[in-house]
Amino acid sequence: MGKYFTRTGLIVLISVVFVAGIGTAYAGIVLPTITLGGNVEVIGNLDMTNGKITNLAPPTNPSDAVTLGSLTTYEIKTAGVTLSAGETGTEQPSCLSGDIATGGGFFSTLSGDFANDPRYILRSFGSPLSSTAPPTSWIVTMHNPGPTSLVFSGYVVCLDITPTPPV
């Protein structure tokens, strides 16, 4: 049921539909559940006051809201490079086109302790280094000062931000 109000000759019908059920308790007050159908447009900000937005459809456009379940990460590892004693090498694995790097590092095939077979990471960071563009690859540079050869591989952890087309 609605209520009619008049102001300067204009009649306004205000109607709110409350769905059956008790609703949500907030600070000791029971708030009713309101169900709206169709498209709802909010002009201005939507303050959820630490509440959740639930039952979102999977994102299909760059400006769509995402859910934790829609975020996908994956790892890409390079084939590896062999470093003889005294050599330095660099590996740079890259994410798939359109995705961003969230971290990275290296694997080494040399087993044993660092005292007998040392190796040094000279740099490990996301690339490009930019204040505006997120990294899309990971650079790892390693130096082998030890007496034996070693093989190392770089890896990058990527976040899939490419929208999946709707089914």
N, C-alpha and C positions, 0 to 999 in steps of 0.2 A: 504494500500500500504506500502511496506517496502522499506528500503534503504539498499544498499549494501556497505559494507566497506571492504577494503582489508588491511591486515597487515601481512607482512612476508609470503605471499603466501596463507593465510587463508582467505576464504570468509565467512563473517558473515552477516546473514540477520536479521535485527532488524525490528520487526513489532509490532505495537500497534493498537488495534482496539478500536475506540471510538464509543460508542453507541449513538444513536440519543438522543437529549436533551441537554440542556444548561450545566447541571452539577451543581457543588457546588461553591458558591462564598467564597473565602478565602482571607482575607485582601484586598478586592477590586478586586481580580483577579478571574475570572471565571475558575474553574477547571473542566475539562471534567469528565464524569462518565466512568469508565473502567469496563467492565464485563469480567470475566474470567470464563471459564467452566471447569468442571472436577475437579481433585484434584490439589491443589496448595500447594507447599511446600515452606516455608520460611526458609532459612538457616540463623541463627542469630536472632537478636531481631526484633520485630515488634513494632514500635513506632507509636501510634495512635494520638499523639499530642492532647490529651484531647478529641478525637473523640469517638464515640460509635461503638461497634460491635453489629450488629442487626441480627435478624432472625436466631439465633442459634438453632440447633436441641436440644432436651432434652438430658441431659448427661446420658450416660450408663456405663461409666468407671470412676474409681477414678481420672484419669488425665484429664478428659473432662472439658471444660469451663462450668460454670453454669450461668443461667439467674436468675434474681430476682424471676420470676414466677416459677422456678423449685425448689426453696427452700421451704421446708415445716417444720413448727414447730408444736409441740403438747405438751400437758401437762399431766403428770401422777401424781395422788394424792394418798397418802396412805389412808387406811381405818380409821386410827386414833388410838390414844392411850389415855387412861384416866389417868390423874395425880391427885392423892389425895393431900391434903394440905401437903407441904414439900417434895413432890416427884419430881424427875427429870427423863425425858424420852427422847429417841432418835428415830427419824424416818428417814429412808433412801430410798426414792423412786429412782428407776433406769430407765434409758432410755431403749428402745428396743435395742437389740444386734446390734452393729455397728454404733449407733447414738451417738451424744455428747450432754452433758448438757450445756446450755447457761445461766442458772439462776435457782433460786428456792426460797423457803420460806416456810411459814406455814399459816394455818387457825386455828382459835380457836373458839370453840363454846361458850365460856364464854362471855356473854355480860355484860355491865356495865363499869364503869370507872376504870382505873388502880389504883386510890387512894384507893378504897375499895377492889378490887380484883386484886392485882398485879400479874404479871407473867414476867419472864425474859427469853430472848433468850440467851443461853450461847454460842451457835455457830451455824453458818449457812454458809456452803461453799460447793463448788463442790468437788467431790472425783473421782479419786484419786488426791492427791496433788502431782503433778509431773511437772517438767519443760519440759518434752518431750511428755507426753501423755495427751490428752484433757480429762476433766472430763466426766464421764458417769453416774453419779448419784449426788444427793444432800443430804447432811447430815444436819439435824436440831435437835438441842438439846434444850429442854425447861425445865425450873424449875418453879414450882408452889409454891410460898411462901404464897399464899392467903389462906383464911379460907375455901373455897369451892373447890370441885373437878372441873376440866376442862378437855375437850377433845381437843386435837390438832392433826392436820394432816400435814405432810410435802408434798411438791410438788416440782416437777422438770420440767423445760421447756426444751424441747429437740429439737435438729435440726436433721432432717432426712437427713443423708448423704449417706445412702445406695442407690446405683444406682438402678433405675427401669429398668427392662429388656425391650428391644425394643419390640414394638407391631408388 
